[in-house]
Amino acid sequence: MSAETVEAEPRSVVDEIVVRRVERVAPSFVRLWFGGDCLADFGTDGPMLDQRVKLIFPAADGTLPPLDPARDWYADWLALPEERRGSMRTYTPRDVVGSGVGTQVVIDIVVHEHGPTGPGNAWALTAQPGDGVVLIGPRRGTGWGGIEFRPGDAERVLVVGDETAVPAAYGILRDLPADARGCVLLEVPTAGDVLDDLRGPEGVDVEWLPRDGADRGAKLWTATLRRLGEDDWRQAPPVVADDEVEDLVWETPASAHTPDAGPYSGLYAWIAGEAKVVTGLRRHLVKDLGVDRGQVAFMGYWREGVAMRG
């Protein structure tokens, strides 16, 4: 579809939303409540789970790109001069509260105050009520995509992620059925980043893994193998070289396939976070342990040292 094409019924919510409230809930998380009349149409026709949305942060002059949901907004955005586009990044809403024009989307943005900074980090550290961004997200009644947690008829779930996956884990836990079984493993920078309100059904255990100076992914590796009952869970994680990481570490089965027999029967695993960490876990589970590819979703949300786009 060209930039000139007009959709009879837009599939996306594409509009400015405004910060209503902001709170530093942990050293590594800024929580923002966004409002806007357009959010009356925002949402899915089923559980949100790990639904992704895009935010466009203001350009250097503070302006936001004018985008029309009835057109090919992405083509229009690319057609703008680079200095007027702003910066687009992908997030998973932690929650959606309220209804109608009073709907608010709650988004946790991972932040740090030292070292290289990206547009989301820089914006969130100084965000105040009244600040605006452009939201691109699902409109109720349309098949928008962006949900990767699809366990099918799995008997147990294994959710593994770093700090960037915490909001998705919250949504998954919130929307799991009451009789769900499994565990959620979350590696975060420090003990201060443990969020006590992240809970799921009684049969799903949540284990926080503060790095507190440990190598990124080391605690996730150990905890994942231990939870899978592997004897080698004490071994060091593999070293993944730069040239071993694909441009897009992303493989999610459209419909989970859980074998009826074997040590991993009935298991569905969802793994998201830094691309090298995800690559190492994917390789070990699928190639070394023989976990069926159809029962694992792997997502490289970001890559250390590389500026992600979109």
ABEGO torsion letter per residue (X at the ends): XBAABBBABBABBBBBBBBABBBBABAABBBBBBBEAAAAABEBABBAEABBBBBBBBBAAGBBBBBBAABBAAAAAAABBAAAAEBBBBBBBABBBEBEAABBBBBBBBBBABEBBBAAAAAAAABBBGBBBBBBBBBBGBBAEGBABBAEABABBBBBBBAAAAAAAAAAAAABBAABBEBBBBBBABAAABBAABBBBAABBBBBBBAGGBBBGAAAAAAAAAAAGBAAAABBBBBBBAAABBABBBBBBABBBBBABEAABGBBBBBBEBAAAAAAAAAAAAAAAGBBAAABBBBBABBBGBBBBX
